[in-house]
């Protein structure tokens, strides 16, 4: 894993530094015991030839017993380190995943307009799991390799400095080869993570629209698009794994060359009397311990590149700027009258292409205001601006005579209840979904909200009633919208915003909701966005948007009498 990645992961590793330090000590102790075994093996070999007439069996048995003890204690210590490191790595991954999810909850809405949900899910799940695998296994193996290489090299110097000169050629060659390969491998693993995120995003998107795909009969075309993305992800995986797979055998070849050289020069030293047979045996074992971890480390470095690429994607998410905070003097917005003014507001998601142009409107407190107009006129954009999801490029929005930016963002949003055309329900009970905006609500309040939203009868017809767990099936889109409206009834808000909230209900239910809205609007400002004009006939004021501005405004009868844009929309809907 790259140094800068470890540095950026520092805040997540720092709380566990004492545990890491203890594990390093235990790992060092285990490796020292493992390194003592080849030396004892050499003594056993020498003990066999100490006396011309026989073998020094006590020395041989003593050395063998020492080897068994060393290997047993080393294995026990390594197991302890591995098990504890898994626990620590899980804690670090837990903190990292929580930080990533928390940051997503703080990001501005426009961030999600440009980043697919599947890619974000891939970062929080797959990429964090990749980092966890490195912390729990790869770092342990890498640490073991480092200690083993260092200890083995020291023992090689003590046994035969001349024979150790062989490694002055092979080790730099291995290091240069590894460094060259790493420069090629890292971009490939980063591309692999990116392509997997894109594949996840595509799959997540398509799983959410299976009905539309089946309805239009485009399964084959959709499979073709999936195949393209799957092929890109598979190709990225293949390229990364192929490049990393070539590193291990290359380093292994160099290690085998060094072993052949050691065997040849070691035999010559033994014949000259410069090295005992036991020391030569120990030297060969230490050379295997020295070269083996180098080969393993080369393979691990390839895996660390994948982990580094995954960690960078998670850290890039954490580096994203959160939504701008409130100024210290921000007002708490404990209670709002609901007087809303848009004063010469100009806004565009792309500033070069404004959606609203010099928009001016006044919605008095306690009134029922409706916004209608053709698709793309900027109706939903008004809601996004009112909720401070975006800020206008020019102009101002005031609430009760106070600029919108002067209120605390969270306090302002708690005073606004919102029901969207695309409702969101989670996998809990019906009661939990209705009470989502008011967690402390009692069952009586939940039932009252459901009755007001005309969904109580349907709920009581279910076997478990309000304790029915929603699974996404067995409930229509209109019923889901009614549950979302019941949630809106339950919140103690000052301003109610319905963005095409009745688009998925039938005409009879729409009429019932309109009657319920009459009760809901008492003491509140209601802001309705609709295409179906039947929803807005009773509004105190109807704003007709066209080409980013207010084309006309007034009551239903006034606008019909004016014979303008509203009258044309009315004629298209009711007089065809």
N, C-alpha and C positions, 0 to 999 in steps of 0.2 A: 504494500500500500504506500502511495506516495507520501512524502514528508508533509506537504501542505495539507493533505487530507487528514492525516493523523493530528496535525496541529488544529485543524478546524473541528475535529472530533473531540478535542481536549476537554471542552466543558462537559461532555457526556461521560468521559473516562475519569475525570478528576475526582468525582465523589467516591470512586472505588480504588483510589491509588494505593491505599494500605493493603487491600486484598491482592492487588496486582503485585505489590512488593513482596508479600508473603509467598505468593505463588512462584515468583521468580526465585526466591531463596530455596523453596522446596524443589523446584525444577533443577536448580544448580546442584543441590545435594544429590538428587537422583542421577544426574549425569556424571557427577564425580564418582559415585559408586559404580556406574556402568563403565567408566573409563579405567577403573582399577582392575577390572576382570581380565583384560588382555595381558596386563603385566603379570598377574598371577599365573596366567596360562603359560607365559614364557618361562617362569620359574619352574613350573611343573615339567616342561620339556627339558630344561637344564638338569632337573633332579633325576631324570631318567638316565642321564649319562654321566653323573658325578663320579660314580665308582666304576672301575673297569669290569669288576666281576658281577655287577648287578644294579638294581634300581633302588634309589632312596625312597622307599614307599611312604614313610611318614611325611616327607617333604611334599611328595606328589599328592597324597590325600589332604594334607593341610592346605595346599594351594587350591585344589579342587573344591574343598569345603568353603574356602574364602570366596571363590568364584560364585558358588551357589548363593551364599549369603548376600554378596554384592548385587547379584542379579535380582534376588527376591526383594531386597529392600528398595532397589531402584524401581522395580515394577510397581511396588506398593506406593512409593512416592509419586511416580508418574500417573498412576490411577487417581490418587488424591488430587493432584494438580488438574487433571482433565475434568474430573467431576465438579470441582469448585469453579473452574474456568467456565464451564457450561452455565452454571448459575449466574456468574458475574456477567457473562455475555448476554444472557437473557434479560438481565436487569438493564444493561446498557441499551439493548434493542428496544425494550419497553419504553425507556425514556426517549429514545430517538423517534420511535413511532408516535408517541404522544406529542412530542414537540412538533413533528411534521403535521399531525392532524390539527393541533392547536393553531399552527400558523395558517393552515387552510381556512380555519374559521375566522381568522383576522384579515384575510386578504380582501381587497376590494372586489366588487362584483365584476368589474371589467376584466379581471384576471381570468375568470372562468369563461369569459366569452372567447378567449383565445387559446385556452388549454383544455384538451379533451379530458373528460372525467376518467376514462380508462387509463390514460397516461398517469394521472395523479394517483389513482388507485395502485397502479404498478409501482410507483415510487414508495408509497406508504407500506405496501405489503411485500412485493417481490424484492425490491431493492434493499429494504431493511433486513429481510431474511438473508440476503446475500452477505450483507455486512455481519450479521449474526453468525453465519457459518464461518466466516473468516476469524472472528474473535474467539469462537469456541473451539475450532480445530486447527485452522491454518496458522494462527499466531503461536499456538502451542508447538506445532511441528517446526515452525520457523525458529522459535526460541530454542527448542531442543537441538536443531541443526547448528545454530550459532555456537551454543555451549560445547557441543560435541566436536565441531571443527576446531574451535580454539583449544580445547583440552587435548585433542588428538595431536594437533600440531606441536604443542608443547612437549608431549610425550615422545613424539618422533624426533624432536631436537635432542632430547635427553638420551634416547637410545642410539642415534647415529646422525650427527650433524651432516656428515658427508652425503649420506643416502637421502637426506631431506632436500638436498639441492635439486632433486628431480622435480619437486613441486614448484620450484621457482620458475619453471617453464610452463607447466600444465595449469597451475592455478590462475596466473594472469591471462592465459589463453581462454580459460573458462569464463573469467570475469568479463573480458572484452566481448565474447560471444553473447553472454547473457545481457549485457548492457545494450548491445546492438539489437537484439531481439525484442527487448522491452520497449524500445522506441517505436517499433512496428506494432506491437501487440496492444498497447494501451488504447490507441484510437479505435482499434477494431472492437474491443470490449465495450467502449463507450457507445459505438454505433450499434452494437448488439442490444444494449439496454434501451437505446432509443427506439429501435425497430420493434422490440417487444412491447414497449409502452404504446406505440402506434397500433400494434396488433390488438392489444387489450382494449384500447379506445374504440377501435372499429367493432370488436366483438360485443362490447358493452352497449354500444349504440344500436347495433342490429338486434340484440336480444330484447331491447325495449320497444321494438316496432315490428315484432313478428306478425302481428295481425295484418298490418299494412302490406308487408311483403307477401303474405299468402293471398291477400285480397287482390293485389295487382298481378299476381302470378309471376313475380320476378325472382323466384328462387335461384334459377340458373344464373342470371346476371349477378345476383348477390353473391353466389358461390364463386363466381369468377373474380369479383372484387376481393373476396376473402382470400382466394388462392394467390392473388398478386401480393397482398400484404403478408400472407403466410410464407410465400416464396422469398420475399425480402428479408423477413425475420430469420428464416432457415439459412439463407445465404450468409447473413451476418453472423449467425451462430457458427456456421461451417468455417468461414474465413477466420474468425477469432480462435476457434478450437484447433484448427489446422495449424495456425501460426504458433499457438502455445504448445501443441503436441510435438512440434519439431525441435523445441528447445531441450527437452529431457534427453532424447536419444543423442543429440549433438554433444551435450555435456557428458553423457555416459560414455561416449566414444573416447573423449579426451581422458576420462578417468581410467578406462581400460588400458589406454596407451601408457598412462603413468604406472599402473599396476604391473604391466609387462616390463617396463623399465626398472621398477623396483625389484622385481624378481630376478632380473638378469644381473644388475649391479650388486644386489644383496648377496647373490650366490658367489660373486667374485670376492666380495669383502669377507664372506665366511671362509672361503678357501685360503685367503691371505691371513686369516686369523684376526682380522680387525672387527669381527662381529660373531658372537656366539650363536649357536643354533636357536636357543631360546629367545634371545633378543631379536633374531631375524624373524622368528615366528610372531613375536609380539609386534614387531615393526609392520609386518604384513597385515595383521589384524587392525592395528591403529590406522594404517593407510586406507583400509576399507572403511573404517569409521570416519576417516577424514574425507574421503572422496564420495562416499555414499550420501551423506547429508548435503554435499554440494549439488549432487544430482537432484535430490529431493527438493532442495531449496530452489533450484531452477524451475522445477515443476510448480512449486508453491508460488513463486513470483508471478507465474502466468495466472494462477487463480487470484492472486492479490490484485492483479490488474483489473479483473472482473469486479472484484469487491470495491476497488478504488473508483471505478466508473459508476458503480451503483451508489456508493457513498456520495460522490459528487452530485448525482442527480437529487439525492435527498437534501444535501446541504444547499444546493442551488434553490430548492424550494424554501428552505429555512432562511435563505438570504433575501427572498422577495420582500419588498417593502410592504408592511401591513397597511391597512386602511388608516388614513390620517387620524390622529387622536384629537380629542377635544381640547380647546384652550383652557387654562386654569379657571378663567372666569365664566365658563360655560354654565348656562341656566339648567336646572334639573328637569324642567318640563313636567312638574308634578301634576298640573291640571291645565288643560287648554280649552279655550272657548271655541276654537276652530275657525277663526276668520283667516282665510287664505288669499294671498295676493301674488299674482305673477306679474312682474313689472319689466316689460321689454326683454324677455328671456330669449336668448339664442343659444341653442345647444345642438351638437352633432356628435355621434359616436366617433366619427371621423370629422374633425373640425373643418375640413375642407368641404364637407357635404352636410350642412345643417339639417336637422330634422324639424326643429322649431326655429322660426325666424321672427324675432321681435314680437314674441308672444306676450300678450297682456290680458289678464282676466282677474275678476274678483269673485270670490265665493264667500258670502256672508256666513257668520257663525250660525249654526243650527239649521242651515238650509240643506236641501237635497239638490245637489248639482249633478248634472249629467254631461258627459262628453261623448259626442258621436262624430262620425266622419268616415271617409273611405279608408281602406287599409293603407298603412304607411303614412297617415296624416300626423302621427305623433301622439296618439292618445295614451298608449302605455308608457311612453317616454315621460309624460307628466307625472305618472305615479313614481317612476324611478327617481325623478328629480325630487319629488316631495319626500321620499324616503331617504334621501341623501345617498343613494347608490352612486349617483354621479353629480357633478357640479356643473352648472351652466358656464359656457364660455363668456357670456356677458349677460347683464341684467341681474335681477335679484328676485328672491322668493321670500316673502314674509309670512309669519304665522302669528296672529294676534298682534300685529304691528312690530314684531321682532324678527330680524333676519334669521333664516333657517339655520345658518351656521353658528348662531349664538347659543343654540340649545345643545345639550349633551346628546350625542348621537344615539346612545342606547336609551336614554330617557325619552327622546322624541319617538323612537320606533315603538316603544312600549305603549305610547298613547295613540298609536295608529293600529287599527285592525285591518288586515288585508286578506282578501279572498281572490285567488287567481283563477284563470280559465283552466290551467293545468294544475290540478290539485295534488297535494303531496300528503300521503298517509304512510305511517310506518307500521312495521310488523308487531303491533301491540293490540290490546283490546280496544273495542269501540270507545269505551269510557276513557281510556288513556289518550286516545287520539283526540277526542273532543276537548279534553282538559289539557291538551298540550300547551296552550298559551296561558293557562292558569292552573299550575300543578297542584295548588292547595284546594281546588274546588271539590265540594262534596257531591255525593250522588244525586241529591235533590237538585242542585244547581245544574248538573250535567243533564238530567232528565228535562229540566225546564228549558235549557238551551236547545235540546233535540226537538222538543215540542214546538218551539218557536220556529225552528228550521223545517218543520213538517217532515221529520225523519223518525220520530218516536215510534210511529206505528210499524214501520219496517223493522226497526231494531227489536221491538218486542215480539215480532213474528219469528225471530231467529231462536234456535234452541237454547243458546246461552245468553240471549238478550244483550245487555250492555257489556257482558264479559266475553263476548265472541271475539276471538282473535282474528284479525284481518290478515289474509295471506295473499291478497292481490287477485284472487279468483272468487267467483260467486257474488260479486257486488258490481253493479253497473257504474258507468262513469257519472251518470246523474246522481246516483246515491252517494258516490264518493264526494261529489261536489256539495251535496246537502250536508254531509258530515263536516266538511270544511267550513260551511256557513254556520253550522251549529257551534263550531269552535270560535267563530267570530262573535256569535251572540254571547258567549261565555266570558270573553275578555272585557275588562272594565276600561274600554278605550273611549277617547273623546272624538276621534275621527274614524269613520268606517270607509274603506275603499274596496269597491267590488269591480274587478277588472274582468269583464265578460263572465261574471260569476254564474249567470243563468243560461249560459250557452249550451249546456249539456243536459238541460231538463226540458220536460215537455211543457206545452202551453198551460195546462192546468196547474202543474207544480209551480211554474213561473208566476202565475197569478197568486198562489198561496204565499210564495216568497215575497211578492210585492206587498201583500198585507202584513207579513211579518216585519218587513222593512219599515212599515209605518210605525210599528212599536219600537223597533230598534233605533230609529232616528230621533226619538224623543230626547232632547238635551244634547244631541250630537250633530256633527256635520257629516253628511254622507256624500261620498264622491263616487259616482257610478260611471263606468266606461262600458259602452255597449254598441253592438252592431244592430241588434234587434230593437227597434224603436218602441215596441210594446213595453219594454222594461222601463222606459224613461218618460212615459206620457205624464206621470204625476209629478215630475221634477219641478222644483221652484225655478230653476234656470237650466237651460240646455245650451251648451257651448258646441257649436258646429265647427270642427277643425277641417281645414283644407289647405294643403301645401304649406304646412307648418305654422299657420296662423289661424286666428278666429275669423271665420268667414261671416258668421252671424251668431246671435245669441238672443234668447228670450224664452217664453213658455212654449208649450207644444202648439197651442192655438195661434199664438203670435207668429211663430215660425211658419206654420202652414199658410197663414194669411199672407206672409211676405212672399211666398212663391219662389224661394231661393233654393239653396243646396239641400236644406232639410226637407223641403216639400218634394224635391226630386227623389231623395232617398225614400221618403214615405210612399210615394207613388210606386217606386220600384218594388217595395215590399208588400204593399197591401192592395194595389190597384192593377196588378198584372192580370 
